[in-house]
């Protein structure tokens, strides 16, 4: 798969406790992105953050590290990102979704490794 120089990055901000049918939301999002043929997805777990309810979630020792921030990033052409945005709108009950224009320097993989 080739990506043009100009693409979009869709970023989803959610929490690790967010679920769909008892499954972690970030897993459902990555699996759906793969099913829809997006170029790739990356999930990052944050050490600290807060969202719309202003409740701080942190990994500090004296605080219970629960519902830590999760960031999911997907990069692809605008048509695929906009189609995926519809899935997120139907699926997500809370969280934040952003889209940014990005410049793709290169997108490749080693044919010899699977």
N, C-alpha and C positions, 0 to 999 in steps of 0.2 A: 504494500500500500504506500502511495506517495501522498504527502501533504504539500499544498502550495505554500509559498512564503507567508501569505496572509491567512490566518486562521483565528479561531476564537477559543478562549479558555473559559469554561464554565466551572465555577467554584461553588460547592455546596458546604455550608456551615451548619453543623448539627451536633448532637450529643451522642455519646456512645450508648446511652440507655434507650435511644429512640428505636422503635421496632415497627415492623410490619408483619402481621401474622406470626408473632413470637420470634421473628428473625431480625437480627441487627439491620437497621436501615442502610448502613454503609455497604453491607454485603449485597443487599437487594439492588442497590444502585449500581454497583460495579458489575454484577451479573447481567443486569439489564443493558448496561452500556456495551458489554461484550456481545450480547445477543443482537443488539441493534447495529453492531459492526463499527463502533467508534474506535478511533486509533489507539486509545489506551485510557487508563484511569489509575490514579494514585490516591491512597488513603493515608492521611497523616493524623496522628493522635497528639493533641495539644496538652501542655503541662498546666495551663491555666487559661481561663476565659469566662466571659459572661455573655448572655444574649438579651433578648427582649424583656425578660423578667428581672434583669439586673442581679440575679443570684450568681455569685462567684463559684466556679468549680475549679479545684486546684489539686495538685499532688502533694502539697505541703504535708509534712509528717504529722502535725498536730490536728490536721483536718482530714475528714474522711474523703478519700479520693474516689468519688463516684460521679458518674455522668460527665466524664471529661470531654472537652471539645474534640470534635472530629471534623476534618476538612477533607473533602473529596474534590480532586481536580481532574478535569477531562479536557482534552484539546482535540479539535477536529475542525472541519470546514463548517461554515455557518449553517448550511442546510441540515447537517446531522445534529449539530448542537441545538438548533431551534426545534427540531423534531423531538429531541431528548428532553427539552425543557417542558414539553407537554406531558411527558411521562411523570416528571417531577411534580408538576402542578397537580396532577391527579393523585399522586402517591404521598407527598409530604404534608403532614398536619401542622408542623412548625419548623422553623429554621430560616436560613437566609440563602438565597441563590444569587450569584452575580455572574456577569459575562463581561469579558474584556477582550479587546483585539490583541493578538500576539503575533510576533514575527517568528516563524519557524526557521531555525538555522539549518537543521537537518533532522530527519526521522528515519532511522535505519535499524536493522537488527542483523546479527550474524547468522547467516544461513546454516552454518554448521552446528549451532547450538539450539536445542529445543527445550 
